[in-house]
């Protein structure tokens, strides 16, 4: 069979191969030859068509939806959705236009979620709104071949009087935060200063303790040396006494030596006990 047409499918797309309006296969990236249609009366080849489907992740923004909250406050909301087609066949065959269908499903999910929340809940728990929308639509979108990776509230617009009140609240919160930061800064400075003083006192006490310990060690060492000197002198005296006892002549020599040294002094008086009633004077 001769061919005169071909199609190239990129990695970013998938191709749905239709023969006489019936889808028979999903084509991946590559080059494909399309058969030429022949109609010979008794013989006819199928008519082949290839429909491309983008499978890249894309953004969809739902803008300016005005919705009533549970406490009857009208707000306008914009939602950002990130999605991709994961089942090209379902995306084409299950719904007429999967992008329009996803837009409608997100819009309805946002209305249901916001209608169940008060204004205060929306302001204080915005993540809940995101989670509600994503949880509500994710399974529905999967039924027509679309996977949602993210659904976040992009903008919230309030009525003028509420916006003015919110601005005042925000200004008060900023002032309170600034005062809190200033108070924390002062507290940190005081804490650091107190810590510095405590560290200085601790270091001073440690230095004094070191000085006192060294003084005590020096005094103890001096007492030890003095004690050792006194003990050594006593041992020497004890040794001399024992020598004098064993050798009385040594004691006599010591006495003579002492007399010799005393005689060198002119005003010295020496008394020698040769006789009870006799004394010799050297004046």
Secondary structure, DSSP 8 states (H G I E B T S, - for coil): --EEEEEEE-TTEEEEEEETTEEEEEE-SEEEEEE---B-SS-B---EEEEEEE-S-EEEEEEEEEEE-TTS-EEEEEEEEEEEES-HHHHHHTSS-HHHHHHHHHHHHHHHHHHTS-HHHHHH-HHHHHHHHHHHHHHHHHHTTEEEEEEEEEEEEE-HHHHHHHHHHHHHHHHHHHHHHHHHHHHHHHHHHHHHHHHHHHHHHHHHHHHHHHHHHHHHHHHHHHHHHHHHHHHHHHHHHHHHHH-HHHHHHHHHHHHHHHHTSTT-----TTBTTB-----
